């Protein structure tokens, strides 16, 4: 097994683990971490793709590396936005849950506004 | 098949294509630079310019009968990035150019920034609205799969905070759910992009299309990207985030989210299957998409029938109407391909206008009555006839009754499904239309009878007429001439190409 194959398999495993966490774990913070795990897996796959350029005589294909950098920026911004929402939710309600029933029970003025 | 060199070389006048992306970005930067108080006016001044540019681009495509291409900084793909506009993207640009200012004018009453104390929500609203415009322009014009990923992410980041502008906990939770679904979608899309680059070494759509072969890497990439885009489009069974998000957002934001934002990722599904993967045998994946669409139509409509609140009902009807969009995919092979394609696009357009009109009307109803409980709507149509007219006319298009854009869309799709012998989709469409009639009846019947209720707030004629104007556009689409459908085909490979 070459190191490229190994890295590719690790990337696939990271995406799989992340997906499991994102779907199966009810806690938003863990879902955000799982998303980052998936992202890391994808970036690793991009790294392998860049190595393919080496076969044609290039040192390494720079295009996928540029894409990974963009991807990291996007993933960072997404995580920051998600964490900000989680924090806001915790500040206002003292709990963090995605269960839509959690706030609909007391039929106060909450559901009134347009 | 060789690459048509005209697909990657800039065409004359292509420089216009950068403007719809740049202009809203300039607006956002100006809003932050010269202060939140002027954000409203910056948006209101730039939006008509944006619409003008979109119309100018559409006119150029119309006159030349060919797609326009612009290569950024003069670097041709695969090194550079190309912007391309065909008939479909030109029409979507104009649609976004019309609906965004309509929502903006409607929102002036809720998010005024002039003459009052500076607050955060209005500034955020105006900048995010322009952010959505920039992202949609990038999605409609982008010719590079990774560039489209950036557009998709921009769209998500602009759309998610709009959901929780008023800061109530349930809106924050809805926004968080929306974001998590969207992030799942973006990782899958990005993984597909990596696989495409690994297999063919380019991401430019025009360069990629002739290279694509039915091999495992392509099928895997296509599956991942489609699944990711479906999560962002809220196609059943990935629709769970949509109803709470769209129903809890402020009315003007709901109109943009339901009318335009979900169309952005739908547009990319069409780009993927009709442009990038045009040479793949697409009947089986198309049938899977249409089966999910059919399930969305039935589940969405039945759930809409059971909602207690008007805005939730309209949001569930969005889930159902998104289902119709995906019925075009298995029908797009063979002599009826053009019909099915036109039907799918028509559904996207008429739903955009009709749903924006309905969300704005629902917002007015909720503001005037102080609630949007369907059970307590009795007589409301007497007090606010124009608002309910807009709601009803929008509903006409959802049901697919003539004359409406929704009728034209469903008629074309039904014709294609019967001509191709796939009559099952026609049955689903007819059933969906009946269910839509059912949930609209639930709203309109009590509203049209009984005593006029006491209004908490007097209605504003200008805001009512915005909703009505959008609903009328959805109706007028029914009278689209054949040349309009010919326009939609500009830049499409000749019908039946994919059949070979």
Interface residues (C-beta under 8 A of the other chain):
Chain A: X15 X18 X19 X22 X28 X31 X32 X35 X38 X39 X41 X42 X45 X46 X48 X49 X52 X61 X63 X64 X67 X70 X71 X74 X77 X78 X81 X82 X85 X86 X88 X89 X92 X93 X97 X98 X100 X102 X103 X104 X110 X111 X112 X113 X114
Chain B: X146 X150 X153 X156 X157 X160 X161 X164 X166 X167 X168 X169 X170 X172 X173 X174 X175 X176 X177 X179 X180 X183 X184 X186 X187 X190 X191 X193 X194 X195 X197 X198 X201 X244 X250 X251 X309 X311 X362 X363 X364 X365 X366 X367 X370 X371 X372
